[in-house]
Amino acid sequence: MLDVFEKKVLAGLKSCGVELDSVSSKSPLGIAVSGGADSVSLLISLASIFDSSFLRVITVNHGIRSEEESGGDAAFVKELCKKYCIKCYVETIGHGKITELAKNSSASVESVARELRYKAFESFIKNENIIALCLAHNQNDQCETLLMRFLQGSGTEGLGGIEHVRGKYIRPLLEISRFEIEHYLSQKKQSWRTDATNSDTNYLRNRIRNVLVPVLNENFLGWQKSVLLGAKKSRLDEKYFMDEMEKLPADLRLCNDSEPVQRCSIDRKSFYKMHPALQRRVFFESLNKIGFGSRFPYRVFEQVISWKEAKLGNISFEDVRVSLDSESLVIELSDDSKISKNENLCIGSGFCFVLKDESDSFELENLTVRVQKSSDNRHLILSIAERGCVADVISFPVALPLIVRNPLPGDEIQTARGNFKSLSDVFNDWKIPKNQRDKILVVENLSSGAENFIKAALAFHLGFKNWIVE
């Protein structure tokens, strides 16, 4: 007979659309198990619901921690599966591979680990003919995710939270709290593994879990229910927007076929007639269609929206170029839009360069902008010189990655007192003519998991001041 927790897991399976009669030894249910309390409770509860031959387990050794820790987790999961007579598959990623991949890109260790983990899951699903793969995200994870997305500035598509079902991935524990999970394991006298990186506050989720959540628990009783209710409302709103997207005419859905493309062309007149909420979705759908997988700054999108009355527009970000002419808004991948080759971009039409690594550089009109180490090798500095000159005109310490771009509406910069002042007011104080303001260099931090903020506004090349946040 199933206990209360196991009945809740069974209800979770049914809410994810799993038909119990369809699970068999030939079409088994998969379980991703890390060795932590959540996934261990999922494994044990499913072993009570199904015959062991109907289940398959996959565990991933990410190689981020020491072999003693991550290898120990995998060994723990294998022993647990042996106890319940469940087939277990171990995917081992070379030690340090994820860290190295993250270092050589703008992605975080978390995102690289997730990408490789899901590649392993996809192979597991295909090779074992898995009917659905159960992931152990619970109600606490949902709340943490919603807080994280709120702090990252997500729209309704993100504020709906973790989905119960996404393709063959299902999450039957999403309505179950971590307290219930640990209580269930205590009753079963079952231990679990604790990932040491869970206390590492370099990870955004861990900062939320270990720093923000305790403050909310102490000062805002019942905040979880409010956050989860807000997520339900966001999901309803997003469903409405998705339905509206389906109604859009063909000239706005050129990127809707299944094959990836290098270029999306959108009818200009139709695009600028839409509500901005739909404009944003069409724009980001186009980015996805051309295969741009990085985070695209919302401020760059705002620049595109501001072109409504413009004759022409042109702006680049990493390997994406966005251009506007009398008929079309074009979003495309272009090799010559990359940082190191972006020499001919017109400064007056909008510019946006991403600097990720030491020695990254670009040229803009008569300026050379580059990242290099300081003379004492203790930190990185952003150096700007006139083209052809050896000596820097200006340099100051920075952290990578960062963006160098033109000013955008709503830009604010921190003052010496710690409050913020709009760049528009700063430029008015400096008496910079409006027709020259698009040529000012704005340096914006782009740290993963942190709110972007402006490090500097540079107008020296126009004969005006600079504002650098110390």
NORPE-V578812 format. One record per backbone hydrogen bond with DSSP energy under -1.0 kcal/mol. NH is the residue of the N-H (numbers start at 1). CO is the residue of the C=O. E is the energy in kcal/mol with one decimal. If there is no record, write none. Layout:
BEGIN
((NH/CO/E) (NH/CO/E))
END
This chain:
BEGIN
((7/3/-2.1) (8/4/-1.7) (9/5/-2.0) (10/6/-2.3) (11/7/-2.4) (12/8/-2.2) (13/9/-2.3) (14/10/-2.2) (15/11/-2.4) (16/12/-1.1) (17/14/-1.6) (18/13/-2.2) (22/19/-2.0) (23/20/-1.3) (24/27/-1.6) (29/54/-3.0) (30/132/-2.7) (31/56/-2.0) (32/134/-2.4) (33/58/-2.3) (40/36/-2.3) (41/37/-2.4) (42/38/-1.7) (43/39/-2.4) (44/40/-2.5) (45/41/-2.2) (46/42/-2.2) (47/43/-1.9) (49/45/-1.0) (50/46/-2.8) (54/51/-2.1) (55/52/-1.5) (56/29/-2.0) (57/87/-2.5) (58/31/-2.3) (59/89/-2.5) (61/91/-3.0) (70/66/-2.6) (71/67/-1.7) (73/69/-2.0) (74/70/-1.8) (75/71/-2.2) (76/72/-2.2) (77/73/-2.2) (78/74/-2.2) (79/75/-2.2) (80/76/-2.2) (81/77/-2.5) (82/78/-2.1) (83/79/-2.0) (84/80/-1.4) (86/81/-2.8) (89/57/-2.5) (91/59/-2.7) (93/61/-3.0) (96/63/-2.4) (97/94/-2.1) (100/96/-2.2) (101/97/-2.4) (102/98/-2.4) (103/99/-2.1) (104/100/-1.7) (105/102/-1.3) (112/108/-2.1) (113/109/-2.6) (114/110/-2.3) (115/111/-2.1) (116/112/-2.3) (117/113/-2.4) (118/114/-2.5) (119/115/-1.5) (120/116/-1.9) (121/117/-2.2) (122/118/-2.5) (123/119/-1.9) (124/120/-2.3) (125/121/-2.8) (126/122/-2.1) (127/123/-3.0) (128/124/-2.1) (130/125/-1.9) (131/28/-2.8) (133/168/-3.4) (134/30/-3.2) (135/170/-2.9) (139/176/-2.7) (142/138/-2.1) (143/139/-2.1) (144/140/-2.5) (145/141/-2.7) (146/142/-2.3) (147/143/-2.2) (148/144/-2.6) (149/145/-2.8) (150/146/-2.0) (151/147/-2.4) (152/148/-1.4) (153/150/-1.4) (154/149/-2.8) (158/155/-1.3) (159/155/-2.3) (161/158/-1.6) (166/169/-2.6) (169/166/-2.1) (170/133/-2.5) (171/164/-1.8) (174/171/-1.2) (176/173/-2.4) (181/177/-1.8) (182/178/-2.5) (183/179/-2.2) (184/180/-2.2) (185/181/-2.1) (186/182/-2.1) (187/183/-2.1) (188/184/-1.7) (190/185/-2.8) (193/35/-3.5) (198/195/-1.9) (199/196/-1.4) (200/197/-1.5) (203/200/-1.6) (207/203/-1.9) (208/204/-2.2) (209/205/-2.7) (210/206/-3.0) (211/207/-1.8) (212/207/-1.7) (213/208/-3.2) (216/212/-2.2) (217/213/-3.0) (218/214/-1.8) (219/215/-2.0) (220/216/-2.9) (223/220/-1.7) (226/222/-1.3) (227/223/-2.5) (228/224/-2.7) (229/225/-2.2) (230/226/-2.4) (231/227/-1.7) (232/228/-1.6) (233/229/-1.8) (234/230/-2.2) (235/231/-2.3) (236/232/-1.7) (237/233/-2.4) (238/234/-2.8) (239/235/-2.0) (240/236/-1.8) (241/237/-2.1) (242/238/-2.5) (243/239/-2.1) (244/240/-2.2) (245/241/-2.2) (246/242/-1.6) (248/245/-1.2) (252/249/-2.0) (253/250/-1.4) (256/253/-1.7) (261/289/-1.4) (264/331/-3.1) (266/329/-2.7) (267/251/-1.6) (268/327/-2.9) (271/267/-2.3) (272/268/-2.3) (278/275/-1.1) (279/275/-2.3) (280/276/-2.6) (281/277/-1.2) (282/278/-2.6) (283/279/-2.7) (284/280/-2.6) (285/281/-2.1) (286/282/-1.8) (287/283/-1.7) (288/284/-2.1) (289/285/-2.0) (290/286/-1.8) (291/288/-1.1) (292/287/-2.4) (301/297/-1.3) (302/298/-2.3) (303/299/-1.4) (304/300/-1.7) (305/301/-2.3) (306/302/-1.7) (307/304/-1.4) (308/305/-1.2) (310/307/-1.7) (313/324/-1.7) (314/349/-1.2) (315/322/-2.5) (317/320/-2.6) (320/317/-2.5) (321/332/-2.9) (322/315/-3.0) (323/330/-2.4) (324/313/-2.5) (325/328/-2.1) (329/266/-2.8) (330/323/-3.0) (331/264/-2.8) (332/321/-2.3) (333/262/-2.5) (334/319/-1.7) (337/334/-1.9) (338/335/-1.6) (341/338/-1.5) (342/339/-1.1) (343/341/-2.0) (349/346/-1.3) (353/404/-2.8) (355/402/-2.8) (359/371/-1.3) (360/357/-2.1) (362/369/-2.3) (364/367/-2.4) (367/364/-2.4) (368/385/-3.1) (369/362/-2.8) (370/383/-2.4) (371/360/-2.4) (372/381/-2.2) (374/379/-2.8) (377/374/-2.1) (381/372/-3.1) (382/396/-2.9) (383/370/-2.9) (384/394/-2.7) (385/368/-2.2) (387/366/-3.5) (389/386/-2.5) (393/384/-2.6) (394/384/-1.8) (396/382/-1.4) (398/380/-2.0) (402/355/-1.9) (403/444/-3.0) (404/353/-2.5) (405/442/-2.6) (406/351/-1.6) (411/408/-1.8) (413/421/-2.7) (415/419/-3.1) (418/415/-1.5) (421/413/-2.4) (423/411/-2.4) (426/422/-1.8) (427/423/-2.9) (428/424/-1.8) (429/425/-2.4) (430/426/-2.1) (432/427/-2.4) (436/433/-1.9) (439/436/-1.7) (440/437/-1.5) (441/458/-2.2) (442/405/-3.3) (443/456/-2.8) (444/403/-2.9) (445/453/-2.7) (446/401/-2.1) (450/447/-1.6) (455/443/-3.1) (456/443/-1.6) (457/467/-2.5) (458/441/-3.1) (459/465/-1.1) (462/459/-1.6) (463/460/-1.6) (464/459/-2.2) (467/457/-2.7) (469/455/-3.2))
END
